[in-house]
Amino acid sequence: MKATTLKDVYVDELKDLYNAEQQLIKALPKMAKAATSEDLRQGFEEHLEQTKGHARRLEEIFQALGESSKGKKCKGMEGIVAEGAEVLSEDYEGAAMDAAIISAAQRVEHYEIAAYGSVHAYATILGETEAANSLEQTLNEEKETDQKLTDLSESINEEANQISERDTAEEEERPKHRTAKAGGSR
């Protein structure tokens, strides 16, 4: 049967989001472990608990709709999570690693903000008031997480830049080794 109604789109998008949240539940502990900033690590741990709550809200929406949450793989999130895993495998250290992790995490948040904004709009149009309220709550939490990441990035990016500038200055101050000329002097 072809999916032809807004409700069909809504349910399909909810399934996509549910799978995205499941992928994040697996990815967030890895990001927390790789973070060197205690504030960033704590933020990921808190967001993991929040993400579990987002998945529970979606399960409640599926139950109210009489639909299964299964059946859809979120390829968008899969790609974003894969890029995040790449970041974790890089040779970045300290604040540079944290800056890279924040960038990857904000890609996740922006994807979720777009997705939750859409399903919230669908729920509102479809008269699914409870679901719309729940989705709006999640949307607001995703926006808050994105803002927290932005706030953290300001100090972390500055720290990473200062380390980079210091390393560059130290490199420039090192004496250059000269090689002896062939034949010597007379």
Steps between C-alpha positions, in 0.01 A plus 500: 500500500633840404549762767297797377390700802669741736442246775699245297785751472470580871524135608789436260691801634433395859649157422802668346542716811460205732780316323712817510454521878598132535819566304580796726446297814788283375720788378477748790699290751788483250493878460493548876797267544704685237431847642785651699295789640312395812213736410473346153514146638231581754288665228513183288409284799203725578393502136516120492237486774297764319527301175367191675206716607449615140482136390244427775286794386507367145399155627201659675402675178520172306289329764234774479499465121483121515818482293830317537819702549697249293563475132705801398875559494599865533771525237552869567590440863701196402718724283533769765591242766756346262658843450509543877674165536758618247568806716556275801759300305702808404826592677351812658593564861354702784301807405544428128324164547227667703450764228468226236256303719285807552485557126387142446246525782353819360443329166294244692303770681426696182376183329275425796372857521394481135337159544318581823384831355339315210327230705379761748339690211341180367362407844353848538330489159371147565346609831730272700518751788671277758758385248554858380566611859740212558683564172523871577656419837762282329559765234565760771739265680693443177526876450622543859764231447618672183530829691696332780739359241538846346573649841758230578661540159583863567749419775613166357567642152694788655706256707571286193608810310731618780666159512542511122650850511735401784615188313562707186701760695707227669568342162620832359732558800681168468847534351533382148753221456754575235669233306875524449605600153686242304873561470537699824676838531862583415 
